[in-house]
Each structure stands twice: as C-alpha cells, then as structure tokens.
Amino acid sequence: MDYPITPAVRYLREKMVEFVPHLYDYVEKGGAKESARQLGVDVHAVVKTLVFETNEKKPLIVLMHGDREVSTKNLARHIGVKSVEPVTPERAAKLTGYLVGGTSPFGTRTKMPVYAERTIFDLERIYVNGGKRGFLIEINPSVLKEILQANEVSVSIEN
C-alpha cells in the first residue's frame, strides 16, 4: 500500500517502530468517529492528538480516546497549573507542523510534553494520526511511553 511519508512516518522509522498504515477518505469535521467507521475499528481505539497550552502559554499534547473529551480542569490539576486550554488550529499547526485533522504526536516541529489517557494502555492496538488528514497508523500503545515518554493521566470525560 502506498502511504504518505510524513515527519511522523520518518520519526517512527528512525525509532524502528512497527506500524500498520491505514488510509481513509478525510471528512471535514468527521473526526475519530468517521475514521473509525471507515476503517471498521472501535472509535475508542482511535486516539486523538490534541494540543493544549497552560496559562503560562506552555504547549503540551494530550492523547485521548476518540469517544472521550479532555477535562481541562482535571488536566490542569494533574500537571499543577492554573488552567489549560486548547490552542487555536493556527497555533497547533505552527507547533506541530501538521494541519488540524492530521496532527500526529510523532515528529512534531516543537518538542512538547505528552500526556496520554491511562486507559489507552489497556488496549491491544491503537490508531493514531500519521501526520496527514485521512491517514492513521496502527501501533501498540506501549510505543507512546517508549518513544514519546507519555505520562499517564486520568482526565477523560464522556462526550
């Protein structure tokens, strides 16, 4: 299968991480539900890459199940800051080098701390963005800790 060679793909190859590429038809505002539907996988296993920043304007990445939202209150409490807010799509693109809808936690332009919802590590395989709209990569969630040093958090809320 022919798939895009994004900074994320180059990063994973460099770290010798095994992954399975999955292409789908990107749908504006379709989000994790749409990619899960097209790929025939559980939306809970599709992991969104979300970019936030603290009240001190320090950016960070949160990896969250496709069927959950992030409690910014719990996140701020967990990392010991006053508040945390999602960044604008423009700022996210500047920080990561990816377009919103194609944001990958791998190979970002700016190195940022990564926080991952604890229950992601209970899954056998996850589908995370490969750095382009309409492109997910299937990996073992342990990779998030091994190469991103992701910190486990419990900050999900049902959406």
Secondary structure, 3 states (H helix, E strand, C coil): CCCCCCHHHHHHHHCCCCCEEEECCCCCCCHHHHHHHHHCCCHHHEEEEEEEEECCCCEEEEEEECCEEECHHHHHHHHCCCCEEECCHHHHHHHHCCCCCCCCCCCCCCCCCEEEEHHHHHCCCEEEEEEECCEEEEECCHHHHHHHCCEEECCEEEC
